[in-house]
């Protein structure tokens, strides 16, 4: 189960301010030195089987390594996202080629024999901070600069995510959220996932294509 809080960043200079912090509330912050460049490609069937069942499927590539992630239905409230999440290391988006795993079984049950196809990509530069309590990392704070692409359409945005890890619990998340909001930085709670940014662009692309089709097939002007 994935549990995280998301904030929309209105001014990316917030990232420099956060990296400069040594503490956030009662938590020590540790900067992970190397930022991460991600290429995230999202897949579904032509008839949208995954989307209609409220699932999202992503292949993430980072420095030559790739992981398939399936995210299931969940709930979002006040910027806090909670949902099922399953992962497997794989080099291909065809589930028939994946190692035996729960994610493979779930995807195959959802799509049957229908082939998957990519519908959007999201490139993300991610800087990690670890929130440490009593010598143990309880949450990972991600500073994300992302661009989502669907066909010729693109959208860029900035986010801060706080995701519970290891021994972290909901109390840790609540305290970290309150401490971050107390910094009075230009942040807004974000109820949309990155996938939802991509789906919104996909819907816009389909509307644009329908409009172009109507224009092309309409009567010629004199």
C-alpha positions, 0 to 999 in steps of 0.5 A: 500500500502506497501512502503519500502527500502531494503538494503543487509547487507554484515557485520552483525556488521552493526546492532550493529552500527545502534542500537547505533545511536540516530539519523539518519539524522534529525530523532530521533531513538528509539530502540524497546527493544524486538526483534521479532522471526518470522516463515514465511511460504509461500503458493501457489497452485501446479500449481503456480497460485499466482506466475504466477499472481505476488502475494505472500501469507505468514502466519507469526507466532510470539509468538503464534499469526499469520497473513496472508499477501497477497502481490500483484504486484508492482514495485521496483527501486533503492531498493525501493519496493511498492506493494499492501498488505492485511492482516487478523489474521488467524490461518490456511492457508486455506482461507475458514477458514479466517474471511470475509476480502478483503484478503480472497476474493482476494485469493479465486478469484485467486486460486478458489477451488485449495488447497494451499500448503507450498513451503518455510519457512523463519525464521527471527530475527527482531530488530525494530527501530522507526524513529521519526519526530516531535514526531511521528513515520514516519518509522520502520527500521527493522534489519533482520537476515533471513534463507530461507529453501526449502526442504534440501536447505537453504540460510541465509542473512541479511537485513535492511528495512525502511518501511513507517508507520503512517504519513510517506511519500516518502520524509521521505523515501528518506531522511532516505535512504540518511542518512543511505547511508551517514553512509558509512556502508557495505550496498547495495540496494536490489531489491529482496524480501524475497519471491524472495529468496525463489522462487530462492531456489524453482527453484534450488530444482526443477532443482536438482530433475529433474537432479536426476530423469534423473540420476536415470532413465538413463542407468546403468553403466557397 
